[in-house]
Amino acid sequence: MTMEKRTIAAALAVCTVLSATACSSRPRATVIQTMETFSSSQESSLTETSEATTAESAILETVLLKGSGDDTYSFTFDSEMITYSGQGGNFFLVGSSPTECYLHIMVQSGDTTYEDTFESAAGRIVEEYTLPSGRRAFCYKTSEANTLHVIIDAKDLVTTGNCLVKISIGSADAWPYSQSKIADMVDNGFYLEK
């Protein structure tokens, strides 16, 4: 078997595995569905895609997300796991649509503290944890069925004041990753754009 045939066979095998783990009962080809719209006060712009292959063969892409303040944040993600929808902070699992297994990532800077947010979610908190980066995070239930929110204390992303990263996880029970794994993946992707 030639190298080209082996590469094609490996790519097809990966596609089959991803389709099987996608959050849909009917696996479908990966398509960025630009007709979907989301209500979001966040604006974002796609930067020139920075593709790099790591030792794990991840394909990394970077987008710029505008926070609730004036800052803009670079967010780098593995495009073999999640896909950017091009609207707001919306991402979705490869192989699913933006309305299934979506992640909506928001950067909230200002006066609200992690402690205030934790207190306001009392009674709905599913789990609290410290991420590998050392940042605190917690996950809580929402009024929407099968949707969770994760709050990450990211005050080090801003020079003054507080900063929270809020992740809404749609179809939470269908994701192949735990909420803490998703929080860690998002947490590792952020840095302040200078």
N, C-alpha and C positions, 0 to 999 in steps of 0.2 A: 504494500500500500504506500502510495507516495505521501510526502509530507502535506501536500495540499489536501488530499483526501482525508488524512487524519485530522487536520485542522477543521475541515467542514464537518466531519463526524462528531468531533468534540463539541463544536458550536451547536449542532442539532441536539446533542445529549443535554447540554446546559439549558437550551430553550425548553426541552421537554420537562426537565426538573422544575424550572421556574413556572411553567404553565401549571404544573400539578400543585405547586404551593401557593399559587395566586389566590386572592380572596374572592373568588367567584366560583359558583357551582359549575359554570360553563367556561373553561379556560379559553382565552382568546389571544390573538396576537397582540403584542405590545404596541399600542397606538396612543400618542398624545392627543387627547380629545379636546381640541381648542374650542369647541362649541359650548362646552360646559362653562357656566359663569358662577362666581362665588361672591357673596357679599363680604367685603373686607375693607377696612379703613386703611389697610396697608397697601403701599405701592411697591413694586419691585421691578427690576430690570435685569434682563439676562446679560451677563458679561460675556466676553469672548470665552467660549468653552475652553477650559484648561484641562486637557485629558492627560492623565499620567497613569502608567501602569505600575502598580506596586508588586511586591513579592507575592501577594495573594491574588494578583490579576484583577484587582478592582479598577474600574474606570471612574476616575474622579472628575466631577464637574463642579463649577463654582457659579453661584448666582449672587446678586446683590439684593439684600432685603432691606427695605426702609423700616426703621423702628417707629415707635409712637412719638419719639422726639425728632431731633434733626439729624441724628446719626444714621449712617448706612453701615450695614453689617455684611461681610462676606460669609456665605454659607457654602461649605464644600460637602458633597455627598457622593456616595457610591451609586452611580447611575445604573449599575447592574442589579441593585436592590430596590431603589425608589427612583421615580421620575418626576421632574419638575413640570407642573402643569402650565407654567407661564403666567399664572394669575395669582397675585398676592403671595402668600406664603404657603401655597398649596402644593403638596407632593402626594404621590400615590404609589402603591406597590407595583412593581413591574408585572405586567400581565393583567392588571385590573383597571377599572375605569376611575376617574377622579372622584366619583361619588361612592365608590366602594374602597374601603381600606385607605381613606385619605388621611394625610397629616396636614394640619394647618398650623404653621409655625409663626408665632408673633413675638416680636421683641417689644417689651413694655418698659419704658424708662420713665422715671418721675418720682413721686413721693411715696407710692405704695411699696411697702416692704414685703419681704417673704413671710414674716411673722403675721402681718395683717391678712395676707391672702390665706395663710394656713388657718388662721382663726375663723375667717369667713367661710371656709370649707368644712369646718368642724361637723362631724356627724356623717359626712359623705366621703371621708378619706379612706382609700383602699390600702395604701402603703406609703411609708416614708422611708427614704434611703439616702445614703451618701454615694454619689457617683464616683467612679475611679479618678476623676479630675479633682475630687475633694469638694465639689459643689453639692449643696443640699438640694433635695428634690422631693416632691410628693405627688401622688396620683390620687384623683378623686372622681367620684361619679358625677354625672350631669343629669339634667332632667330629660335629655334625649336618650332614647333606648340605644344601648350598645355603643355609646360614645363616652370616652373618658377624657379628662384633662390632666396633663402633667405640668407642674410648675417647677422651674429650675431657678435657683437663686444665682443670678449671674451679674452681681453688682460690679465685678471686676471688668465687665465689658464696657462700662462707662467711666469717665474720669470723675464725675461728681454725681451724687444722688444714688438712686437704686435702679436696678435693672432686673427684670424677670423675663425668662423665656417661657412662653406658654405654648404647649403642644396640645392640640385637639386631635384625638385618635378616633377616627370613624371606623366602624366594624371592628371594634377592639378585640372581640373574641375570635375573630377570624385571621388576625395577623399571625404569621409564623414566629414572631418575636414577642417577648414579654414587654410590658410597659417600661420596665427598668432598662432593658436592652435598647428600646427605641429612644428613651431619654438619653442614654449614654451615646448613642449614635448621633443624635442631634447635638448634644453638648460638645462632642468632639469636632463638629463641623463649623463652629462659630469662631470668628475673630473680628475685632473692630477694624473697619476699613479706614485707613488714615487719609 
